[in-house]
Amino acid sequence: MSFSLEIKRELTRIDNSHINCMHYELSGMLRAGISLKTHQGRKRLLFVTENASLSRHLFSRVKDLYQSSPELIMLKTRRFHNHNVYMLEFSELLNQDMQSFLNKMGISINETEAQIQYYPIEISDKCCVRAYLRGCFLATGSISDPDRSYHLEVSFANELLAEEYINCLKVFDVEAKQIKRKRYFVVYLKEGQDIVDFLNVIGAHNALMKMENIRIIKDVRNQVNRLVNCETANLEKTVNASLRHVDSIRYINCTIGIEALPGALREIASLRLENPDKSLSELGKMLNPNLSKSGVNHRLKKIDKIADELRLKGQ
Ligand SMILES: [Zn+2]
């Protein structure tokens, strides 16, 4: 099951006892998800989803609040993997009562122009703002699998709805961005922390825990990778320097002989030859008395310099 589907399943199971919250959650679902289609000259007011639990949830919410139910139609489609598509049809209900029911949700149907008009809605309680945010996400929201990337979006057919959504999120200090994609106005979040905050706001607490766990694992994995990369880089540096030193010492040995070097240099030269895999500080600790890393480096540089001079002289 996709992460989106998992979250939506969790959201439809939230026990909502506050009647106003139920109203605003339904407003969110309808405002984001309803569409008016003209089919064979007939106007149809539809809510279409591939999510069975969402269609059941919406169906029972309308029934609870409106005391009348939309028609539920299931279509089988061969698109992708034999998905089922659920259509909730409100067309038969488009009477005076239904119109005023929709008006309470800030929706008005202009049948002659086959258009849905949206009006701004005022939400006074924070719990209801949460419910509204949840409703819209249920209808048209999606989230990518956090194992792969962080992306959450909710799309709207109308710019007013997108701006309203962004403002509702601001109530909880979540800053969302907006982009126009085809004829949709898409509100999105790309930061892991924003998505976690969002899930908290809409009450998807199980999904939130799952996402936090994945973030922790990802974090640790990144840290380990960073450390390994640093160690590899250091090791390469050590190996390259060591190869250069060994090269110089051998050159000196073949030309003037190691014995020709001053005592301190001779000592480090033999140590380096015998321990090509040791770091400078390790070499320093093998000396008696111990010598600092920079002290060792200083002596080996002198050896490099002597070798370079010999090479120049062509000896
Ligand atoms: Zn409320």
Boltz pocket constraint, residues with backbone or C-beta under 6 A from the ligand:
constraints:
  - pocket:
      binder: B
      contacts: [[A, 18], [A, 20], [A, 21], [A, 125], [A, 126], [A, 127], [A, 128], [A, 129], [A, 131]]
      max_distance: 6.0
